[in-house]
Amino acid sequence: MASDPEGPAPASATTESVTNVTFRSLFALREFRAVYLSMVISWIGDYLSRAAVTVLVYQQTGSVLLSAVSFAVGYLPWMLAGPLLASLGDRYPHRRVMVVADLFRMVLTALLLIPGLPPAAVLTTVLLASLGSPPAQAARSALLPLVVGRDRLTLAIATGSTSAQAAMVFGYLVGATVAVGLDPRLALGMDVATFAVSALLIATGVRSRPAAVAPAQRRHLLRETAEGFRVVFGQPVLRSIAVVVFAVVAFFVVPESLAASWAAEAASGTRGLDQGLIMAAGPLGFVAGGLLFSRLVPVDRRRRLTPLLAVITPLALTPTLAAPPAAVVAVLVAVSGMAQGALQPTLNATFVLVLPPTHRARAFGVMTSGMQASQFAAVLITGTLADHFRIPLVVGLWSVAGTAAMGAVAALWPSRERFTEAERAAVEQGAAGSAAPAQPAGPPDTPAEPNATPAAPSATTAEHPAA
């Protein structure tokens, strides 16, 4: 494929360019367009499939429990083996991992189209297909800074995060409508098509690059996975970001997870509307905060505001102690969502810039698995408390505790100089083992030469990593 009209800045750049970073300049990059479209299509397919499978299992069994299990099983790969599977994104070329993962999921999802498949076989197939998500998402996260460069990375992550929220709403809506109104297998067939299109976009629209970890540098996969944990939690700046990300999602997820019970407890005549308002407010706020903040606020100011935004995310929910009506709760949740939407892309981008290029996919796996575990623990704890106390009290006190915790984290937040030093060290490490120039798209991926790693991204920066 021809070179992008605007290539990344030199890898040696350690300062961020804050001008001319627009959606137009971002989408002018042909590789980014391919990666972005592939991501959106894959997400839509994922949510189509989740909605359709829950309907299919319920139609077959009449069991609400098994239907819920069919939905939850898609999260198990991240919970049980996310970092291990994500390590494949560093071990092999990013493009190859993404294409193979899409084709793997396409084939397994196609098996769900077989009429009369027993529920146990459906659940097993869904679980196996879900194994393709961690390596695909980790490879995409590691590839993004190589495609867009440092000065476009924050906007690229914000665009991806907000688009993922929109894809979730669209996928669930279409999947549920088609599955209930027509046939769940029709929605599953649409999912099969999305994986095929996604694989085609990556195969034809992304150039070949060597693997982040050269064959000569590879060790046992478990050891490489452990290195991902050591990098994330052994580096002070990365560790600080990880703590904030894990904590923020633990406080943000609670209103959504308790929305149904919250609306029922209020005993109003608009229970369904109340639940919908609370559940939709967070994603809508996230989208608004991510797009507006990343587009309108300069990079340096975003970073300075990071500790404040971390505090605002739980602080905005503390007024729920007063048990306000659902409309007010929705506004509070939206404000919290805006703070997280503004915070997350900046944290993600900074995280990527501080990471050694050879560990990006593994670190993505660590962060995503940590987020899943943090959310699971938060839902379990607050759900248990909500069985014994009123939900506004539970959410309010949970948010007060979160505000105190985020205040402590903000007080210990690394200085700007620490971030600059960490980014410079990552750039120097990438330059020390820089890879051979990327080849045009078309020929098959070739192994990296010994000691080769991807070139460090050029000038500013969620997958997640956290995203």
Number of C-alpha atoms within 10 A of each C-alpha: 14 10 13 14 10 13 13 20 15 14 19 16 16 21 14 15 17 14 10 11 18 15 13 9 13 21 15 14 18 20 24 22 18 19 23 22 16 25 23 21 21 25 24 26 27 26 24 32 30 24 26 30 28 22 24 23 25 18 15 14 13 12 12 14 12 18 22 15 14 26 22 13 16 20 16 15 21 24 16 12 15 27 30 23 24 32 31 25 34 31 25 22 24 31 29 23 23 26 19 16 22 26 19 18 24 22 14 17 24 17 18 24 17 11 8 9 12 14 19 12 12 21 22 14 17 23 20 17 20 22 22 22 24 28 28 25 26 34 31 25 27 28 26 24 30 22 24 30 24 31 26 28 30 29 27 28 29 32 21 23 25 22 18 21 19 17 22 20 17 17 25 20 15 18 30 24 17 19 23 16 9 11 16 26 21 17 28 29 19 16 29 26 18 23 28 19 18 25 23 17 20 25 21 15 22 23 22 23 28 27 27 33 28 22 16 11 12 12 12 7 14 12 12 21 25 16 17 25 17 14 19 25 18 12 13 16 22 21 16 18 23 24 15 23 25 20 22 28 19 23 26 22 19 23 27 21 18 20 22 17 16 21 23 15 13 17 9 13 10 13 19 13 14 22 22 17 22 27 21 16 23 26 24 20 24 26 24 18 25 29 22 14 21 24 17 10 13 14 22 12 9 19 18 12 14 22 21 15 24 27 25 24 30 33 23 22 29 22 19 23 18 10 16 14 13 23 15 15 22 25 18 26 32 28 25 29 28 28 27 29 29 28 30 31 33 27 27 26 28 25 28 34 29 23 27 22 28 26 25 32 37 33 35 35 34 31 28 27 25 21 24 19 17 20 22 15 13 21 20 14 14 20 18 12 15 18 11 9 12 14 25 24 18 22 25 21 17 21 26 20 16 25 23 14 16 25 18 13 19 18 9 11 17 15 10 12 9 13 19 15 14 22 22 18 17 22 25 17 18 24 19 14 18 19 22 14 11 14 16 15 20 13 10 14 19 15 16 21 16 13 15 24 27 28 27 30 31 27 24 25 30 27 25 29 30 28 23
